[in-house]
């Protein structure tokens, strides 16, 4: 899947330097970082946050009644 990202100049420069240090290119480094991040902080935590938000929303509704 293709996505366009708006990154700051500072971000691009930093990742470009890191890519050189890791003997790869910007595109592959960025993809690796995003893939790794999605696996480590993925959907389980998002699901948990959603459940917490739903509980808070339910408490807020009950307290207003």
mmCIF file of the N, C-alpha and C atoms, coordinates in Angstrom:
data_MODEL
# 
_entry.id   MODEL 
# 
loop_
_atom_site.group_PDB 
_atom_site.id 
_atom_site.type_symbol 
_atom_site.label_atom_id 
_atom_site.label_alt_id 
_atom_site.label_comp_id 
_atom_site.label_asym_id 
_atom_site.label_entity_id 
_atom_site.label_seq_id 
_atom_site.pdbx_PDB_ins_code 
_atom_site.Cartn_x 
_atom_site.Cartn_y 
_atom_site.Cartn_z 
_atom_site.occupancy 
_atom_site.B_iso_or_equiv 
_atom_site.pdbx_formal_charge 
_atom_site.auth_seq_id 
_atom_site.auth_comp_id 
_atom_site.auth_asym_id 
_atom_site.auth_atom_id 
_atom_site.pdbx_PDB_model_num 
ATOM 1   N N  . UNK A 1 1  ? 0.839   -1.164 0.000  1.00 0.00 ? 1  UNK A N  1 
ATOM 2   C CA . UNK A 1 1  ? 0.000   0.000  0.000  1.00 0.00 ? 1  UNK A CA 1 
ATOM 3   C C  . UNK A 1 1  ? 0.893   1.239  0.000  1.00 0.00 ? 1  UNK A C  1 
ATOM 4   N N  . UNK A 1 2  ? 0.526   2.223  -0.756 1.00 0.00 ? 2  UNK A N  1 
ATOM 5   C CA . UNK A 1 2  ? 1.306   3.448  -0.839 1.00 0.00 ? 2  UNK A CA 1 
ATOM 6   C C  . UNK A 1 2  ? 0.619   4.544  -0.034 1.00 0.00 ? 2  UNK A C  1 
ATOM 7   N N  . UNK A 1 3  ? 1.424   5.306  0.713  1.00 0.00 ? 3  UNK A N  1 
ATOM 8   C CA . UNK A 1 3  ? 0.933   6.453  1.478  1.00 0.00 ? 3  UNK A CA 1 
ATOM 9   C C  . UNK A 1 3  ? 1.941   7.582  1.337  1.00 0.00 ? 3  UNK A C  1 
ATOM 10  N N  . UNK A 1 4  ? 1.449   8.777  1.249  1.00 0.00 ? 4  UNK A N  1 
ATOM 11  C CA . UNK A 1 4  ? 2.317   9.948  1.228  1.00 0.00 ? 4  UNK A CA 1 
ATOM 12  C C  . UNK A 1 4  ? 2.373   10.522 2.635  1.00 0.00 ? 4  UNK A C  1 
ATOM 13  N N  . UNK A 1 5  ? 3.564   10.870 3.070  1.00 0.00 ? 5  UNK A N  1 
ATOM 14  C CA . UNK A 1 5  ? 3.742   11.427 4.404  1.00 0.00 ? 5  UNK A CA 1 
ATOM 15  C C  . UNK A 1 5  ? 4.364   12.806 4.300  1.00 0.00 ? 5  UNK A C  1 
ATOM 16  N N  . UNK A 1 6  ? 3.878   13.740 5.091  1.00 0.00 ? 6  UNK A N  1 
ATOM 17  C CA . UNK A 1 6  ? 4.487   15.066 5.185  1.00 0.00 ? 6  UNK A CA 1 
ATOM 18  C C  . UNK A 1 6  ? 5.418   15.050 6.383  1.00 0.00 ? 6  UNK A C  1 
ATOM 19  N N  . UNK A 1 7  ? 6.717   15.101 6.122  1.00 0.00 ? 7  UNK A N  1 
ATOM 20  C CA . UNK A 1 7  ? 7.723   15.075 7.178  1.00 0.00 ? 7  UNK A CA 1 
ATOM 21  C C  . UNK A 1 7  ? 8.484   16.393 7.188  1.00 0.00 ? 7  UNK A C  1 
ATOM 22  N N  . UNK A 1 8  ? 8.877   16.806 8.361  1.00 0.00 ? 8  UNK A N  1 
ATOM 23  C CA . UNK A 1 8  ? 9.657   18.043 8.469  1.00 0.00 ? 8  UNK A CA 1 
ATOM 24  C C  . UNK A 1 8  ? 11.045  17.817 7.879  1.00 0.00 ? 8  UNK A C  1 
ATOM 25  N N  . UNK A 1 9  ? 11.694  18.919 7.504  1.00 0.00 ? 9  UNK A N  1 
ATOM 26  C CA . UNK A 1 9  ? 13.064  18.833 6.985  1.00 0.00 ? 9  UNK A CA 1 
ATOM 27  C C  . UNK A 1 9  ? 13.989  18.198 8.018  1.00 0.00 ? 9  UNK A C  1 
ATOM 28  N N  . UNK A 1 10 ? 13.785  18.559 9.285  1.00 0.00 ? 10 UNK A N  1 
ATOM 29  C CA . UNK A 1 10 ? 14.607  18.020 10.363 1.00 0.00 ? 10 UNK A CA 1 
ATOM 30  C C  . UNK A 1 10 ? 14.462  16.492 10.456 1.00 0.00 ? 10 UNK A C  1 
ATOM 31  N N  . UNK A 1 11 ? 13.244  16.001 10.337 1.00 0.00 ? 11 UNK A N  1 
ATOM 32  C CA . UNK A 1 11 ? 12.982  14.560 10.386 1.00 0.00 ? 11 UNK A CA 1 
ATOM 33  C C  . UNK A 1 11 ? 13.674  13.847 9.226  1.00 0.00 ? 11 UNK A C  1 
ATOM 34  N N  . UNK A 1 12 ? 13.539  14.392 8.036  1.00 0.00 ? 12 UNK A N  1 
ATOM 35  C CA . UNK A 1 12 ? 14.148  13.783 6.853  1.00 0.00 ? 12 UNK A CA 1 
ATOM 36  C C  . UNK A 1 12 ? 15.668  13.769 6.972  1.00 0.00 ? 12 UNK A C  1 
ATOM 37  N N  . UNK A 1 13 ? 16.241  14.868 7.431  1.00 0.00 ? 13 UNK A N  1 
ATOM 38  C CA . UNK A 1 13 ? 17.697  14.928 7.585  1.00 0.00 ? 13 UNK A CA 1 
ATOM 39  C C  . UNK A 1 13 ? 18.180  13.899 8.603  1.00 0.00 ? 13 UNK A C  1 
ATOM 40  N N  . UNK A 1 14 ? 17.488  13.822 9.724  1.00 0.00 ? 14 UNK A N  1 
ATOM 41  C CA . UNK A 1 14 ? 17.871  12.891 10.779 1.00 0.00 ? 14 UNK A CA 1 
ATOM 42  C C  . UNK A 1 14 ? 17.793  11.442 10.301 1.00 0.00 ? 14 UNK A C  1 
ATOM 43  N N  . UNK A 1 15 ? 16.680  11.102 9.639  1.00 0.00 ? 15 UNK A N  1 
ATOM 44  C CA . UNK A 1 15 ? 16.522  9.725  9.149  1.00 0.00 ? 15 UNK A CA 1 
ATOM 45  C C  . UNK A 1 15 ? 17.488  9.420  8.007  1.00 0.00 ? 15 UNK A C  1 
ATOM 46  N N  . UNK A 1 16 ? 17.786  10.421 7.197  1.00 0.00 ? 16 UNK A N  1 
ATOM 47  C CA . UNK A 1 16 ? 18.744  10.214 6.106  1.00 0.00 ? 16 UNK A CA 1 
ATOM 48  C C  . UNK A 1 16 ? 20.135  9.898  6.657  1.00 0.00 ? 16 UNK A C  1 
ATOM 49  N N  . UNK A 1 17 ? 20.543  10.639 7.691  1.00 0.00 ? 17 UNK A N  1 
ATOM 50  C CA . UNK A 1 17 ? 21.839  10.370 8.327  1.00 0.00 ? 17 UNK A CA 1 
ATOM 51  C C  . UNK A 1 17 ? 21.853  8.983  8.953  1.00 0.00 ? 17 UNK A C  1 
ATOM 52  N N  . UNK A 1 18 ? 20.760  8.634  9.613  1.00 0.00 ? 18 UNK A N  1 
ATOM 53  C CA . UNK A 1 18 ? 20.664  7.302  10.232 1.00 0.00 ? 18 UNK A CA 1 
ATOM 54  C C  . UNK A 1 18 ? 20.721  6.206  9.178  1.00 0.00 ? 18 UNK A C  1 
ATOM 55  N N  . UNK A 1 19 ? 20.071  6.424  8.050  1.00 0.00 ? 19 UNK A N  1 
ATOM 56  C CA . UNK A 1 19 ? 20.084  5.436  6.965  1.00 0.00 ? 19 UNK A CA 1 
ATOM 57  C C  . UNK A 1 19 ? 21.511  5.223  6.462  1.00 0.00 ? 19 UNK A C  1 
ATOM 58  N N  . UNK A 1 20 ? 22.257  6.303  6.317  1.00 0.00 ? 20 UNK A N  1 
ATOM 59  C CA . UNK A 1 20 ? 23.652  6.187  5.880  1.00 0.00 ? 20 UNK A CA 1 
ATOM 60  C C  . UNK A 1 20 ? 24.451  5.384  6.895  1.00 0.00 ? 20 UNK A C  1 
ATOM 61  N N  . UNK A 1 21 ? 24.248  5.695  8.190  1.00 0.00 ? 21 UNK A N  1 
ATOM 62  C CA . UNK A 1 21 ? 24.959  4.977  9.251  1.00 0.00 ? 21 UNK A CA 1 
ATOM 63  C C  . UNK A 1 21 ? 24.628  3.487  9.260  1.00 0.00 ? 21 UNK A C  1 
ATOM 64  N N  . UNK A 1 22 ? 23.394  3.154  8.887  1.00 0.00 ? 22 UNK A N  1 
ATOM 65  C CA . UNK A 1 22 ? 22.947  1.761  8.896  1.00 0.00 ? 22 UNK A CA 1 
ATOM 66  C C  . UNK A 1 22 ? 23.099  1.094  7.525  1.00 0.00 ? 22 UNK A C  1 
ATOM 67  N N  . UNK A 1 23 ? 23.782  1.788  6.618  1.00 0.00 ? 23 UNK A N  1 
ATOM 68  C CA . UNK A 1 23 ? 24.070  1.255  5.281  1.00 0.00 ? 23 UNK A CA 1 
ATOM 69  C C  . UNK A 1 23 ? 22.800  0.848  4.518  1.00 0.00 ? 23 UNK A C  1 
ATOM 70  N N  . UNK A 1 24 ? 21.805  1.722  4.554  1.00 0.00 ? 24 UNK A N  1 
ATOM 71  C CA . UNK A 1 24 ? 20.563  1.500  3.817  1.00 0.00 ? 24 UNK A CA 1 
ATOM 72  C C  . UNK A 1 24 ? 20.143  2.836  3.204  1.00 0.00 ? 24 UNK A C  1 
ATOM 73  N N  . UNK A 1 25 ? 18.936  2.904  2.696  1.00 0.00 ? 25 UNK A N  1 
ATOM 74  C CA . UNK A 1 25 ? 18.448  4.175  2.160  1.00 0.00 ? 25 UNK A CA 1 
ATOM 75  C C  . UNK A 1 25 ? 17.265  4.668  2.996  1.00 0.00 ? 25 UNK A C  1 
ATOM 76  N N  . UNK A 1 26 ? 16.902  5.919  2.772  1.00 0.00 ? 26 UNK A N  1 
ATOM 77  C CA . UNK A 1 26 ? 15.844  6.559  3.555  1.00 0.00 ? 26 UNK A CA 1 
ATOM 78  C C  . UNK A 1 26 ? 14.538  5.776  3.499  1.00 0.00 ? 26 UNK A C  1 
ATOM 79  N N  . UNK A 1 27 ? 14.123  5.400  2.310  1.00 0.00 ? 27 UNK A N  1 
ATOM 80  C CA . UNK A 1 27 ? 12.843  4.726  2.117  1.00 0.00 ? 27 UNK A CA 1 
ATOM 81  C C  . UNK A 1 27 ? 12.770  3.424  2.914  1.00 0.00 ? 27 UNK A C  1 
ATOM 82  N N  . UNK A 1 28 ? 13.782  2.591  2.792  1.00 0.00 ? 28 UNK A N  1 
ATOM 83  C CA . UNK A 1 28 ? 13.767  1.308  3.491  1.00 0.00 ? 28 UNK A CA 1 
ATOM 84  C C  . UNK A 1 28 ? 13.866  1.488  5.005  1.00 0.00 ? 28 UNK A C  1 
ATOM 85  N N  . UNK A 1 29 ? 14.658  2.444  5.449  1.00 0.00 ? 29 UNK A N  1 
ATOM 86  C CA . UNK A 1 29 ? 14.752  2.706  6.882  1.00 0.00 ? 29 UNK A CA 1 
ATOM 87  C C  . UNK A 1 29 ? 13.396  3.153  7.423  1.00 0.00 ? 29 UNK A C  1 
ATOM 88  N N  . UNK A 1 30 ? 12.770  4.107  6.756  1.00 0.00 ? 30 UNK A N  1 
ATOM 89  C CA . UNK A 1 30 ? 11.469  4.612  7.202  1.00 0.00 ? 30 UNK A CA 1 
ATOM 90  C C  . UNK A 1 30 ? 10.427  3.485  7.222  1.00 0.00 ? 30 UNK A C  1 
ATOM 91  N N  . UNK A 1 31 ? 10.417  2.663  6.194  1.00 0.00 ? 31 UNK A N  1 
ATOM 92  C CA . UNK A 1 31 ? 9.481   1.530  6.161  1.00 0.00 ? 31 UNK A CA 1 
ATOM 93  C C  . UNK A 1 31 ? 9.732   0.583  7.321  1.00 0.00 ? 31 UNK A C  1 
ATOM 94  N N  . UNK A 1 32 ? 10.993  0.265  7.586  1.00 0.00 ? 32 UNK A N  1 
ATOM 95  C CA . UNK A 1 32 ? 11.332  -0.633 8.687  1.00 0.00 ? 32 UNK A CA 1 
ATOM 96  C C  . UNK A 1 32 ? 10.877  -0.069 10.032 1.00 0.00 ? 32 UNK A C  1 
ATOM 97  N N  . UNK A 1 33 ? 11.110  1.220  10.234 1.00 0.00 ? 33 UNK A N  1 
ATOM 98  C CA . UNK A 1 33 ? 10.703  1.862  11.488 1.00 0.00 ? 33 UNK A CA 1 
ATOM 99  C C  . UNK A 1 33 ? 9.192   1.797  11.656 1.00 0.00 ? 33 UNK A C  1 
ATOM 100 N N  . UNK A 1 34 ? 8.453   2.131  10.609 1.00 0.00 ? 34 UNK A N  1 
ATOM 101 C CA . UNK A 1 34 ? 6.993   2.129  10.697 1.00 0.00 ? 34 UNK A CA 1 
ATOM 102 C C  . UNK A 1 34 ? 6.433   0.716  10.882 1.00 0.00 ? 34 UNK A C  1 
ATOM 103 N N  . UNK A 1 35 ? 7.002   -0.251 10.180 1.00 0.00 ? 35 UNK A N  1 
ATOM 104 C CA . UNK A 1 35 ? 6.560   -1.642 10.336 1.00 0.00 ? 35 UNK A CA 1 
ATOM 105 C C  . UNK A 1 35 ? 6.829   -2.141 11.757 1.00 0.00 ? 35 UNK A C  1 
ATOM 106 N N  . UNK A 1 36 ? 8.022   -1.870 12.253 1.00 0.00 ? 36 UNK A N  1 
ATOM 107 C CA . UNK A 1 36 ? 8.389   -2.288 13.616 1.00 0.00 ? 36 UNK A CA 1 
ATOM 108 C C  . UNK A 1 36 ? 7.470   -1.629 14.636 1.00 0.00 ? 36 UNK A C  1 
ATOM 109 N N  . UNK A 1 37 ? 7.221   -0.362 14.466 1.00 0.00 ? 37 UNK A N  1 
ATOM 110 C CA . UNK A 1 37 ? 6.357   0.376  15.389 1.00 0.00 ? 37 UNK A CA 1 
ATOM 111 C C  . UNK A 1 37 ? 4.938   -0.178 15.389 1.00 0.00 ? 37 UNK A C  1 
ATOM 112 N N  . UNK A 1 38 ? 4.444   -0.536 14.220 1.00 0.00 ? 38 UNK A N  1 
ATOM 113 C CA . UNK A 1 38 ? 3.078   -1.051 14.142 1.00 0.00 ? 38 UNK A CA 1 
ATOM 114 C C  . UNK A 1 38 ? 2.946   -2.406 14.828 1.00 0.00 ? 38 UNK A C  1 
ATOM 115 N N  . UNK A 1 39 ? 4.015   -3.173 14.843 1.00 0.00 ? 39 UNK A N  1 
ATOM 116 C CA . UNK A 1 39 ? 3.976   -4.489 15.487 1.00 0.00 ? 39 UNK A CA 1 
ATOM 117 C C  . UNK A 1 39 ? 4.139   -4.388 16.995 1.00 0.00 ? 39 UNK A C  1 
ATOM 118 N N  . UNK A 1 40 ? 4.990   -3.482 17.451 1.00 0.00 ? 40 UNK A N  1 
ATOM 119 C CA . UNK A 1 40 ? 5.247   -3.366 18.889 1.00 0.00 ? 40 UNK A CA 1 
ATOM 120 C C  . UNK A 1 40 ? 4.182   -2.567 19.614 1.00 0.00 ? 40 UNK A C  1 
ATOM 121 N N  . UNK A 1 41 ? 3.656   -1.565 19.003 1.00 0.00 ? 41 UNK A N  1 
ATOM 122 C CA . UNK A 1 41 ? 2.679   -0.699 19.657 1.00 0.00 ? 41 UNK A CA 1 
ATOM 123 C C  . UNK A 1 41 ? 1.326   -0.788 18.980 1.00 0.00 ? 41 UNK A C  1 
ATOM 124 N N  . UNK A 1 42 ? 1.107   -1.900 18.327 1.00 0.00 ? 42 UNK A N  1 
ATOM 125 C CA . UNK A 1 42 ? -0.010  -2.054 17.421 1.00 0.00 ? 42 UNK A CA 1 
ATOM 126 C C  . UNK A 1 42 ? -1.401  -1.965 17.985 1.00 0.00 ? 42 UNK A C  1 
ATOM 127 N N  . UNK A 1 43 ? -2.214  -2.766 17.422 1.00 0.00 ? 43 UNK A N  1 
ATOM 128 C CA . UNK A 1 43 ? -3.647  -2.652 17.593 1.00 0.00 ? 43 UNK A CA 1 
ATOM 129 C C  . UNK A 1 43 ? -4.137  -3.064 18.970 1.00 0.00 ? 43 UNK A C  1 
ATOM 130 N N  . UNK A 1 44 ? -3.405  -3.891 19.687 1.00 0.00 ? 44 UNK A N  1 
ATOM 131 C CA . UNK A 1 44 ? -3.837  -4.279 21.025 1.00 0.00 ? 44 UNK A CA 1 
ATOM 132 C C  . UNK A 1 44 ? -3.889  -3.064 21.940 1.00 0.00 ? 44 UNK A C  1 
ATOM 133 N N  . UNK A 1 45 ? -2.860  -2.235 21.908 1.00 0.00 ? 45 UNK A N  1 
ATOM 134 C CA . UNK A 1 45 ? -2.867  -1.044 22.752 1.00 0.00 ? 45 UNK A CA 1 
ATOM 135 C C  . UNK A 1 45 ? -3.949  -0.077 22.300 1.00 0.00 ? 45 UNK A C  1 
ATOM 136 N N  . UNK A 1 46 ? -4.152  0.043  20.999 1.00 0.00 ? 46 UNK A N  1 
ATOM 137 C CA . UNK A 1 46 ? -5.213  0.906  20.485 1.00 0.00 ? 46 UNK A CA 1 
ATOM 138 C C  . UNK A 1 46 ? -6.561  0.398  20.968 1.00 0.00 ? 46 UNK A C  1 
ATOM 139 N N  . UNK A 1 47 ? -6.743  -0.902 20.949 1.00 0.00 ? 47 UNK A N  1 
ATOM 140 C CA . UNK A 1 47 ? -7.983  -1.514 21.410 1.00 0.00 ? 47 UNK A CA 1 
ATOM 141 C C  . UNK A 1 47 ? -8.191  -1.211 22.896 1.00 0.00 ? 47 UNK A C  1 
ATOM 142 N N  . UNK A 1 48 ? -7.123  -1.346 23.693 1.00 0.00 ? 48 UNK A N  1 
ATOM 143 C CA . UNK A 1 48 ? -7.213  -1.062 25.125 1.00 0.00 ? 48 UNK A CA 1 
ATOM 144 C C  . UNK A 1 48 ? -7.579  0.396  25.361 1.00 0.00 ? 48 UNK A C  1 
ATOM 145 N N  . UNK A 1 49 ? -6.943  1.307  24.610 1.00 0.00 ? 49 UNK A N  1 
ATOM 146 C CA . UNK A 1 49 ? -7.262  2.726  24.771 1.00 0.00 ? 49 UNK A CA 1 
ATOM 147 C C  . UNK A 1 49 ? -8.724  2.978  24.430 1.00 0.00 ? 49 UNK A C  1 
ATOM 148 N N  . UNK A 1 50 ? -9.203  2.330  23.392 1.00 0.00 ? 50 UNK A N  1 
ATOM 149 C CA . UNK A 1 50 ? -10.603 2.501  23.004 1.00 0.00 ? 50 UNK A CA 1 
ATOM 150 C C  . UNK A 1 50 ? -11.544 2.019  24.081 1.00 0.00 ? 50 UNK A C  1 
ATOM 151 N N  . UNK A 1 51 ? -11.218 0.906  24.724 1.00 0.00 ? 51 UNK A N  1 
ATOM 152 C CA . UNK A 1 51 ? -12.058 0.384  25.798 1.00 0.00 ? 51 UNK A CA 1 
ATOM 153 C C  . UNK A 1 51 ? -12.049 1.330  26.986 1.00 0.00 ? 51 UNK A C  1 
ATOM 154 N N  . UNK A 1 52 ? -10.876 1.871  27.319 1.00 0.00 ? 52 UNK A N  1 
ATOM 155 C CA . UNK A 1 52 ? -10.794 2.823  28.425 1.00 0.00 ? 52 UNK A CA 1 
ATOM 156 C C  . UNK A 1 52 ? -11.608 4.067  28.118 1.00 0.00 ? 52 UNK A C  1 
ATOM 157 N N  . UNK A 1 53 ? -11.519 4.558  26.894 1.00 0.00 ? 53 UNK A N  1 
ATOM 158 C CA . UNK A 1 53 ? -12.274 5.745  26.509 1.00 0.00 ? 53 UNK A CA 1 
ATOM 159 C C  . UNK A 1 53 ? -13.772 5.479  26.567 1.00 0.00 ? 53 UNK A C  1 
ATOM 160 N N  . UNK A 1 54 ? -14.194 4.295  26.168 1.00 0.00 ? 54 UNK A N  1 
ATOM 161 C CA . UNK A 1 54 ? -15.616 3.947  26.227 1.00 0.00 ? 54 UNK A CA 1 
ATOM 162 C C  . UNK A 1 54 ? -16.099 3.912  27.665 1.00 0.00 ? 54 UNK A C  1 
ATOM 163 N N  . UNK A 1 55 ? -15.307 3.355  28.593 1.00 0.00 ? 55 UNK A N  1 
ATOM 164 C CA . UNK A 1 55 ? -15.691 3.301  30.007 1.00 0.00 ? 55 UNK A CA 1 
ATOM 165 C C  . UNK A 1 55 ? -15.809 4.712  30.571 1.00 0.00 ? 55 UNK A C  1 
ATOM 166 N N  . UNK A 1 56 ? -14.857 5.570  30.230 1.00 0.00 ? 56 UNK A N  1 
ATOM 167 C CA . UNK A 1 56 ? -14.891 6.950  30.703 1.00 0.00 ? 56 UNK A CA 1 
ATOM 168 C C  . UNK A 1 56 ? -16.114 7.667  30.157 1.00 0.00 ? 56 UNK A C  1 
ATOM 169 N N  . UNK A 1 57 ? -16.404 7.454  28.898 1.00 0.00 ? 57 UNK A N  1 
ATOM 170 C CA . UNK A 1 57 ? -17.563 8.093  28.275 1.00 0.00 ? 57 UNK A CA 1 
ATOM 171 C C  . UNK A 1 57 ? -18.853 7.625  28.942 1.00 0.00 ? 57 UNK A C  1 
ATOM 172 N N  . UNK A 1 58 ? -18.933 6.334  29.259 1.00 0.00 ? 58 UNK A N  1 
ATOM 173 C CA . UNK A 1 58 ? -20.130 5.809  29.924 1.00 0.00 ? 58 UNK A CA 1 
ATOM 174 C C  . UNK A 1 58 ? -20.284 6.417  31.312 1.00 0.00 ? 58 UNK A C  1 
ATOM 175 N N  . UNK A 1 59 ? -19.173 6.544  32.053 1.00 0.00 ? 59 UNK A N  1 
ATOM 176 C CA . UNK A 1 59 ? -19.233 7.157  33.387 1.00 0.00 ? 59 UNK A CA 1 
ATOM 177 C C  . UNK A 1 59 ? -19.671 8.602  33.287 1.00 0.00 ? 59 UNK A C  1 
ATOM 178 N N  . UNK A 1 60 ? -19.177 9.319  32.289 1.00 0.00 ? 60 UNK A N  1 
ATOM 179 C CA . UNK A 1 60 ? -19.543 10.724 32.118 1.00 0.00 ? 60 UNK A CA 1 
ATOM 180 C C  . UNK A 1 60 ? -21.029 10.867 31.815 1.00 0.00 ? 60 UNK A C  1 
ATOM 181 N N  . UNK A 1 61 ? -21.573 9.980  31.016 1.00 0.00 ? 61 UNK A N  1 
ATOM 182 C CA . UNK A 1 61 ? -22.989 10.022 30.680 1.00 0.00 ? 61 UNK A CA 1 
ATOM 183 C C  . UNK A 1 61 ? -23.818 9.748  31.918 1.00 0.00 ? 61 UNK A C  1 
ATOM 184 N N  . UNK A 1 62 ? -23.429 8.751  32.712 1.00 0.00 ? 62 UNK A N  1 
ATOM 185 C CA . UNK A 1 62 ? -24.166 8.409  33.925 1.00 0.00 ? 62 UNK A CA 1 
ATOM 186 C C  . UNK A 1 62 ? -24.122 9.556  34.928 1.00 0.00 ? 62 UNK A C  1 
ATOM 187 N N  . UNK A 1 63 ? -22.983 10.203 35.068 1.00 0.00 ? 63 UNK A N  1 
ATOM 188 C CA . UNK A 1 63 ? -22.849 11.288 36.044 1.00 0.00 ? 63 UNK A CA 1 
ATOM 189 C C  . UNK A 1 63 ? -23.672 12.503 35.638 1.00 0.00 ? 63 UNK A C  1 
ATOM 190 N N  . UNK A 1 64 ? -23.940 12.687 34.365 1.00 0.00 ? 64 UNK A N  1 
ATOM 191 C CA . UNK A 1 64 ? -24.724 13.833 33.893 1.00 0.00 ? 64 UNK A CA 1 
ATOM 192 C C  . UNK A 1 64 ? -26.216 13.596 34.052 1.00 0.00 ? 64 UNK A C  1 
ATOM 193 N N  . UNK A 1 65 ? -26.611 12.335 34.203 1.00 0.00 ? 65 UNK A N  1 
ATOM 194 C CA . UNK A 1 65 ? -28.050 12.006 34.285 1.00 0.00 ? 65 UNK A CA 1 
ATOM 195 C C  . UNK A 1 65 ? -28.644 12.358 35.607 1.00 0.00 ? 65 UNK A C  1 
# 
